[in-house]
Amino acid sequence: MAGVQTAVALREQGWQGTIRLLGDEPHPPYDRPPLSKAVLLGKAEGSAFEVDFGSLGIDLELGRRATGVRPDEHMLETTAGPEPYDVLVLATGAEPVRLPGSEGVSTVHVLRTVDDVEGLRPVLAARHHVVAVGAGWIGAEFATAALEAGCEVTVVEAADRPLAGVLPAEVADRMTAWYAEAGARLLTGARVAAVEPGAVLLADGTRLPAEAVVVGVGARPATGWLAGSGIGLAPDASVAADDRLRTSVPDVYAVGDCVSFPSARYGERLHVHHWDNALQGPRTVAATIAHGPEETPPYDPVPYFWSEQFGRFVQYAGHHAAANELLWRGDPDSTAWTVCWLREGRLVALLAVGRPRDLAQGRKLIEQGAALNREKATDPAVPLKAAVA
């Protein structure tokens, strides 16, 4: 997504030079969100981008992996030999975290690429008993698809609740019941000790039947190949870019899941692993390359993502911290509710479940730095835009 959007945005910004788009996969560039939904269930054959690269003058080279960068020579190392560049944009994304000892085990799957999906579709078609490791966004989306396909599903989560690293307990606890309501078994506080033929062994000795195991325990920036390049990385291994998404070396930029950037809005460096970031960041990079940093506004978006799980449409905008004030809009035991996070009275983030209007209005209020009237904001009958203090 980030690489394709950068190439297209460069042409839209009037860039006349040669553009070469290299990808390590053999498939034409594709969109990832449908993979865990329609494509996985066989309702769509693929999600390739409808981009005419030829008409845009973009040279697309597939099956060519980047292996290193020599900035002093303006040279990219690849599996097909060195490639000189004037400007280089890194868009290598992220790699799924795998279970230790699971490499090469045919029954263990991850869900990241179109090839991963092709490996999982027969599992769903056979209505196997599957174990999903991790009750995060991917784990919940896979469990939803597997249930729809008729599989028996057990979700194993090491923390005491779903989305433990993302949402506070009082919010995530409300989502726990979604699993049982949909027909999935959720085990929290459960750690995987080993994967055996036909089973998953937990640390407490429990043996779960599993004809297939799907691991969704997070992803890491795909930046290991930059070792020795001099391109600075943040502590989380993301490329440490500035507010125009420039890296620490000249003429090298980074976009998408592999990069973090300083946010003046939130006063910290953000690393956003979501589709919208891979859409927005390329516009800043393309504008900076085509017109210069002085003509380009700093990159400081309101992060946004969505998830479809267990019959619910979940949306999140912004970025919250543990110290932020939390407000509820609506009954969290109902099918539609919203949570708002405030910092010094101003809206900084919200999670909307089945309330897309709250999300649309709230996202704009976050961009504006709007303060909310707490009494009005907690009344779900009052439009969020009408709750501005």
ZAKOLLUM-133656 format. One line per 10 residues: their letters; for each residue x, y, z of C-alpha. Coordinates in nm, 2 decimals. Layout:
N
A) X Y Z ~ ...
//
This chain:
389
MAGVQTAVAL) 0.00 0.00 0.00 ~ 0.26 0.25 0.11 ~ 0.49 0.18 -0.19 ~ 0.22 0.20 -0.45 ~ 0.07 0.51 -0.30 ~ 0.41 0.68 -0.30 ~ 0.47 0.61 -0.67 ~ 0.12 0.73 -0.77 ~ 0.15 1.04 -0.55 ~ 0.48 1.13 -0.71
REQGWQGTIR) 0.31 1.14 -1.05 ~ 0.02 1.34 -0.91 ~ 0.27 1.59 -0.76 ~ 0.42 1.64 -1.11 ~ 0.74 1.43 -1.06 ~ 0.88 1.37 -1.41 ~ 1.18 1.14 -1.32 ~ 1.20 0.77 -1.34 ~ 1.01 0.57 -1.08 ~ 1.10 0.21 -1.01
LLGDEPHPPY) 0.88 0.02 -0.77 ~ 1.05 -0.30 -0.63 ~ 0.86 -0.57 -0.44 ~ 0.98 -0.89 -0.29 ~ 0.66 -1.08 -0.36 ~ 0.58 -1.22 -0.70 ~ 0.23 -1.09 -0.70 ~ 0.11 -0.76 -0.83 ~ 0.07 -0.51 -0.54 ~ -0.25 -0.57 -0.34
DRPPLSKAVL) -0.45 -0.43 -0.06 ~ -0.42 -0.61 0.28 ~ -0.75 -0.55 0.47 ~ -0.96 -0.77 0.25 ~ -0.73 -1.06 0.31 ~ -0.87 -1.14 0.66 ~ -1.22 -1.09 0.53 ~ -1.36 -1.15 0.18 ~ -1.05 -1.31 0.03 ~ -1.00 -1.55 0.32
LGKAEGSAFE) -1.36 -1.66 0.29 ~ -1.34 -1.71 -0.08 ~ -1.58 -1.43 -0.15 ~ -1.32 -1.24 -0.36 ~ -1.03 -1.39 -0.56 ~ -0.78 -1.11 -0.47 ~ -0.73 -0.75 -0.38 ~ -0.49 -0.62 -0.64 ~ -0.47 -0.24 -0.68 ~ -0.64 -0.11 -0.99
VDFGSLGIDL) -0.34 0.10 -1.09 ~ -0.22 0.12 -1.45 ~ 0.15 0.14 -1.37 ~ 0.25 0.15 -1.74 ~ 0.04 0.45 -1.82 ~ 0.19 0.63 -1.51 ~ 0.54 0.55 -1.63 ~ 0.61 0.34 -1.32 ~ 0.85 0.05 -1.37 ~ 0.72 -0.24 -1.15
ELGRRATGVR) 0.97 -0.51 -1.06 ~ 0.83 -0.81 -0.87 ~ 1.02 -1.08 -0.68 ~ 1.31 -0.85 -0.61 ~ 1.40 -0.82 -0.24 ~ 1.60 -0.53 -0.09 ~ 1.89 -0.65 0.11 ~ 2.09 -0.34 0.20 ~ 2.16 0.03 0.14 ~ 2.48 0.21 0.08
PDEHMLETTA) 2.38 0.58 0.13 ~ 2.73 0.72 0.05 ~ 2.71 0.56 -0.29 ~ 2.33 0.61 -0.34 ~ 2.30 0.24 -0.40 ~ 2.03 -0.01 -0.30 ~ 2.14 -0.37 -0.27 ~ 1.88 -0.63 -0.39 ~ 1.86 -1.00 -0.47 ~ 1.88 -0.90 -0.84
GPEPYDVLVL) 2.19 -0.69 -0.80 ~ 2.27 -0.33 -0.70 ~ 2.03 -0.05 -0.80 ~ 2.15 0.31 -0.80 ~ 1.91 0.58 -0.68 ~ 1.87 0.96 -0.66 ~ 1.59 0.93 -0.40 ~ 1.50 0.61 -0.21 ~ 1.17 0.55 -0.03 ~ 1.16 0.26 0.22
ATGAEPVRLP) 0.82 0.09 0.23 ~ 0.91 -0.26 0.35 ~ 0.62 -0.28 0.60 ~ 0.62 -0.52 0.89 ~ 0.67 -0.89 0.95 ~ 0.45 -1.11 1.17 ~ 0.59 -1.23 1.50 ~ 0.60 -1.61 1.49 ~ 0.58 -1.87 1.77 ~ 0.93 -1.99 1.88
GSEGVSTVHV) 0.99 -2.33 1.73 ~ 0.70 -2.31 1.48 ~ 0.91 -2.24 1.17 ~ 0.85 -2.50 0.91 ~ 0.55 -2.66 1.09 ~ 0.29 -2.70 0.82 ~ -0.01 -2.66 1.06 ~ 0.10 -2.32 1.19 ~ 0.00 -2.02 0.99 ~ 0.02 -1.64 1.00
LRTVDDVEGL) -0.21 -1.40 0.82 ~ -0.01 -1.13 0.64 ~ 0.03 -1.20 0.27 ~ -0.19 -1.33 -0.01 ~ 0.02 -1.65 0.00 ~ -0.07 -1.69 0.37 ~ -0.44 -1.66 0.28 ~ -0.41 -1.92 0.01 ~ -0.26 -2.16 0.27 ~ -0.55 -2.09 0.51
RPVLAARHHV) -0.85 -2.11 0.27 ~ -0.83 -2.50 0.26 ~ -0.83 -2.50 0.64 ~ -1.15 -2.30 0.66 ~ -1.31 -2.50 0.37 ~ -1.24 -2.83 0.56 ~ -1.41 -2.68 0.88 ~ -1.11 -2.78 1.09 ~ -1.08 -2.71 1.46 ~ -0.85 -2.42 1.47
VAVGAGWIGA) -0.66 -2.24 1.75 ~ -0.59 -1.87 1.71 ~ -0.30 -1.75 1.92 ~ -0.35 -1.38 2.02 ~ -0.68 -1.20 2.09 ~ -0.57 -0.88 1.91 ~ -0.73 -0.73 1.60 ~ -0.60 -1.00 1.36 ~ -0.69 -1.28 1.60 ~ -1.05 -1.15 1.63
EFATAALEAG) -1.09 -1.10 1.26 ~ -0.96 -1.44 1.18 ~ -1.18 -1.60 1.45 ~ -1.48 -1.42 1.29 ~ -1.40 -1.55 0.95 ~ -1.33 -1.91 1.08 ~ -1.66 -1.92 1.26 ~ -1.84 -1.80 0.95 ~ -1.68 -2.08 0.76 ~ -1.81 -2.33 1.01
CEVTVVEAAD) -1.49 -2.40 1.20 ~ -1.46 -2.47 1.58 ~ -1.25 -2.19 1.71 ~ -1.04 -2.15 2.03 ~ -0.86 -1.82 2.09 ~ -0.56 -1.83 2.32 ~ -0.44 -1.50 2.48 ~ -0.14 -1.47 2.72 ~ -0.28 -1.15 2.88 ~ -0.58 -1.14 3.10
RPLAGVLPAE) -0.81 -0.98 2.83 ~ -0.83 -0.92 2.46 ~ -0.64 -0.62 2.32 ~ -0.45 -0.58 2.65 ~ -0.17 -0.38 2.49 ~ -0.41 -0.15 2.31 ~ -0.71 -0.07 2.53 ~ -0.76 -0.02 2.90 ~ -0.92 -0.30 3.10 ~ -1.25 -0.13 3.14
VADRMTAWYA) -1.29 -0.11 2.77 ~ -1.14 -0.44 2.66 ~ -1.34 -0.63 2.92 ~ -1.65 -0.52 2.74 ~ -1.53 -0.70 2.43 ~ -1.45 -1.03 2.60 ~ -1.81 -1.15 2.58 ~ -1.82 -1.10 2.20 ~ -1.62 -1.42 2.16 ~ -1.86 -1.65 2.34
EAGARLLTGA) -2.16 -1.48 2.19 ~ -2.02 -1.56 1.84 ~ -1.94 -1.92 1.93 ~ -1.57 -1.90 1.99 ~ -1.39 -2.02 2.30 ~ -1.16 -1.76 2.45 ~ -0.88 -1.86 2.70 ~ -0.70 -1.57 2.87 ~ -0.39 -1.59 3.08 ~ -0.29 -1.88 2.86
RVAAVEPGAV) 0.06 -1.92 2.72 ~ 0.15 -2.16 2.44 ~ 0.43 -2.40 2.54 ~ 0.45 -2.60 2.22 ~ 0.27 -2.69 1.90 ~ 0.23 -3.07 1.86 ~ 0.07 -3.27 1.57 ~ -0.30 -3.20 1.60 ~ -0.27 -3.00 1.92 ~ -0.15 -2.69 2.11
LLADGTRLPA) 0.01 -2.75 2.45 ~ -0.04 -2.47 2.70 ~ 0.21 -2.38 2.98 ~ -0.04 -2.52 3.24 ~ -0.05 -2.86 3.07 ~ -0.38 -2.81 2.89 ~ -0.38 -2.97 2.55 ~ -0.61 -2.81 2.29 ~ -0.71 -3.00 1.98 ~ -0.59 -2.80 1.67
EAVVVGVGAR) -0.58 -2.92 1.32 ~ -0.45 -2.57 1.24 ~ -0.29 -2.29 1.44 ~ -0.31 -1.93 1.33 ~ -0.06 -1.69 1.51 ~ -0.16 -1.33 1.55 ~ 0.06 -1.19 1.82 ~ 0.18 -0.88 1.65 ~ 0.43 -0.76 1.39 ~ 0.77 -0.60 1.38
PATGWLAGSG) 0.90 -0.35 1.14 ~ 1.08 -0.52 0.84 ~ 1.40 -0.32 0.90 ~ 1.66 -0.59 0.98 ~ 1.80 -0.56 0.63 ~ 1.91 -0.20 0.71 ~ 2.18 -0.31 0.95 ~ 2.51 -0.13 0.88 ~ 2.34 0.13 0.65 ~ 2.36 0.41 0.90
IGLAPDASVA) 1.99 0.47 0.87 ~ 1.87 0.54 1.22 ~ 1.62 0.31 1.39 ~ 1.39 0.38 1.69 ~ 1.40 0.15 2.00 ~ 1.11 -0.05 1.85 ~ 1.32 -0.11 1.53 ~ 1.11 0.12 1.32 ~ 1.29 0.37 1.09 ~ 1.32 0.69 1.30
ADDRLRTSVP) 1.20 0.95 1.05 ~ 1.14 1.33 1.10 ~ 0.82 1.51 1.05 ~ 0.85 1.50 0.67 ~ 0.93 1.12 0.69 ~ 1.30 1.18 0.60 ~ 1.54 0.93 0.75 ~ 1.87 1.01 0.92 ~ 2.06 0.99 0.59 ~ 2.01 1.22 0.29
DVYAVGDCVS) 1.77 1.14 0.01 ~ 1.62 0.84 0.19 ~ 1.25 0.85 0.31 ~ 1.03 0.59 0.48 ~ 0.65 0.53 0.48 ~ 0.40 0.28 0.62 ~ 0.44 0.02 0.89 ~ 0.82 0.04 0.89 ~ 0.85 0.40 1.00 ~ 0.78 0.61 1.32
FPSARYGERL) 0.76 0.99 1.32 ~ 0.74 1.27 1.58 ~ 0.39 1.39 1.65 ~ 0.35 1.75 1.78 ~ -0.02 1.67 1.83 ~ 0.06 1.40 2.09 ~ 0.41 1.50 2.20 ~ 0.57 1.17 2.13 ~ 0.70 0.95 1.84 ~ 0.42 0.74 1.69
HVHHWDNALQ) 0.45 0.41 1.51 ~ 0.12 0.34 1.34 ~ 0.06 -0.01 1.20 ~ -0.26 0.07 1.00 ~ -0.39 0.11 0.65 ~ -0.47 0.48 0.67 ~ -0.11 0.56 0.77 ~ 0.01 0.38 0.45 ~ -0.23 0.60 0.25 ~ -0.15 0.93 0.41
GPRTVAATIA) 0.23 0.92 0.46 ~ 0.31 0.88 0.08 ~ 0.14 1.21 0.01 ~ 0.39 1.39 0.25 ~ 0.68 1.20 0.10 ~ 0.58 1.27 -0.26 ~ 0.52 1.64 -0.19 ~ 0.86 1.67 -0.01 ~ 1.05 1.50 -0.30 ~ 0.86 1.70 -0.57
HGPEETPPYD) 0.85 2.04 -0.40 ~ 1.09 2.05 -0.11 ~ 1.03 2.03 0.27 ~ 0.96 2.41 0.30 ~ 0.65 2.36 0.08 ~ 0.53 2.05 0.26 ~ 0.33 2.06 0.59 ~ 0.46 1.84 0.87 ~ 0.33 1.49 0.88 ~ 0.11 1.47 1.19
PVPYFWSEQF) -0.21 1.28 1.11 ~ -0.49 1.17 1.34 ~ -0.43 0.79 1.33 ~ -0.73 0.59 1.22 ~ -0.82 0.22 1.17 ~ -1.12 -0.01 1.17 ~ -1.19 -0.37 1.23 ~ -1.49 -0.60 1.15 ~ -1.53 -0.87 1.42 ~ -1.81 -1.08 1.56
GRFVQYAGHH) -2.08 -0.88 1.36 ~ -1.95 -0.55 1.49 ~ -1.79 -0.26 1.31 ~ -1.51 -0.12 1.53 ~ -1.34 0.21 1.45 ~ -1.07 0.40 1.63 ~ -0.92 0.75 1.57 ~ -0.65 0.93 1.75 ~ -0.40 0.82 2.02 ~ -0.46 0.78 2.39
AAANELLWRG) -0.24 0.74 2.70 ~ -0.32 0.57 3.03 ~ -0.34 0.91 3.20 ~ -0.61 1.04 2.97 ~ -0.96 1.09 3.10 ~ -1.21 0.83 2.97 ~ -1.58 0.90 2.89 ~ -1.85 0.66 2.78 ~ -2.11 0.74 2.53 ~ -2.39 0.48 2.54
DPDSTAWTVC) -2.43 0.15 2.72 ~ -2.12 -0.07 2.67 ~ -2.34 -0.38 2.71 ~ -2.54 -0.28 2.40 ~ -2.44 -0.33 2.04 ~ -2.34 0.03 1.98 ~ -2.13 0.26 2.21 ~ -1.83 0.49 2.20 ~ -1.55 0.57 2.43 ~ -1.38 0.91 2.43
WLREGRLVAL) -1.04 1.00 2.57 ~ -0.97 1.35 2.68 ~ -0.65 1.53 2.77 ~ -0.70 1.86 2.96 ~ -1.06 1.85 2.84 ~ -0.97 1.81 2.47 ~ -1.06 1.51 2.27 ~ -0.75 1.31 2.17 ~ -0.90 0.97 2.08 ~ -1.22 0.77 2.05
LAVGRPRDLA) -1.33 0.41 1.99 ~ -1.66 0.37 1.82 ~ -1.85 0.04 1.81 ~ -2.14 0.05 1.57 ~ -2.14 0.43 1.58 ~ -1.97 0.55 1.26 ~ -2.11 0.90 1.29 ~ -1.93 0.94 1.63 ~ -1.61 0.84 1.46 ~ -1.65 1.08 1.16
QGRKLIEQGA) -1.74 1.37 1.38 ~ -1.48 1.28 1.65 ~ -1.20 1.25 1.41 ~ -1.26 1.61 1.29 ~ -1.28 1.73 1.65 ~ -0.94 1.57 1.73 ~ -0.79 1.74 1.43 ~ -0.93 2.07 1.55 ~ -0.81 2.01 1.91 ~ -1.16 2.07 2.03
ALNREKATDP) -1.26 2.07 2.40 ~ -1.57 1.88 2.50 ~ -1.86 1.95 2.73 ~ -1.85 1.63 2.94 ~ -2.22 1.62 3.02 ~ -2.31 1.65 2.65 ~ -2.04 1.42 2.54 ~ -2.16 1.13 2.76 ~ -2.52 1.16 2.62 ~ -2.53 0.93 2.31
AVPLKAAVA) -2.84 1.12 2.18 ~ -2.63 1.44 2.15 ~ -2.42 1.45 1.83 ~ -2.06 1.46 1.92 ~ -2.00 1.78 1.72 ~ -2.27 1.94 1.93 ~ -2.08 1.85 2.25 ~ -1.80 2.10 2.19 ~ -1.74 2.31 2.50
//
